Amino acid sequence: MATLKQWNEAIVRYFLSNEGVILFNVTEDVIQEIAGNNGFECPDDDAVKDFIRGMCLEKTGYEEEGW
């Protein structure tokens, strides 16, 4: 399962690597594409659940950095 930190960093890479105007619109398709491109351990149909869990769990991936 991906952490909040992993999701945040993947979302930044996804949107900043695309040229033109950035429209921050995280749809189910975008979440599944980000998960697939970053090798997160979740089936395609569970990518949205993994994304939401990453935001809600206490272990975010940022704890090592003092967040």
C-alpha positions in Angstrom: 0.0 0.0 0.0 1.3 3.5 -0.8 1.6 6.1 1.8 0.4 9.7 1.7 3.9 10.8 1.0 4.2 8.4 -2.0 0.9 9.5 -3.4 1.7 13.2 -3.0 5.1 12.8 -4.7 3.6 10.7 -7.5 0.8 13.3 -8.1 3.4 16.1 -8.3 5.4 14.1 -10.8 2.3 13.3 -12.9 1.0 16.9 -13.2 4.4 18.6 -13.5 5.6 16.3 -16.2 2.7 17.3 -18.5 3.2 20.4 -20.7 0.7 23.2 -21.0 -1.9 24.4 -18.5 -2.0 22.3 -15.3 -5.6 21.4 -14.4 -5.5 19.6 -11.0 -8.4 17.2 -11.5 -7.8 13.9 -9.8 -10.3 11.5 -11.3 -10.5 7.8 -10.8 -8.7 7.3 -14.1 -5.8 9.6 -13.1 -5.5 7.8 -9.7 -5.3 4.4 -11.5 -2.7 5.8 -14.0 -0.5 7.2 -11.2 -0.7 4.0 -9.2 0.3 1.9 -12.3 3.1 4.3 -13.3 4.6 4.2 -9.8 4.2 0.5 -9.1 2.0 0.9 -6.0 0.9 -2.5 -4.7 -2.8 -2.4 -5.4 -4.9 -3.8 -8.2 -6.2 -1.3 -10.7 -9.7 -1.5 -9.2 -8.3 -0.8 -5.7 -6.3 2.3 -6.6 -8.9 4.8 -5.4 -9.2 2.9 -2.0 -5.4 2.9 -1.7 -5.3 6.7 -2.4 -7.9 7.4 0.3 -6.3 5.1 2.8 -3.0 6.9 2.1 -4.6 10.1 3.2 -6.3 8.7 6.3 -3.8 6.4 8.0 -1.6 7.6 10.7 1.5 6.2 9.0 1.8 8.7 6.2 5.4 8.3 5.1 6.2 11.8 6.4 6.8 10.8 10.0 10.6 10.3 9.4 10.8 14.0 8.3 9.1 15.4 11.4 5.7 16.2 9.9 
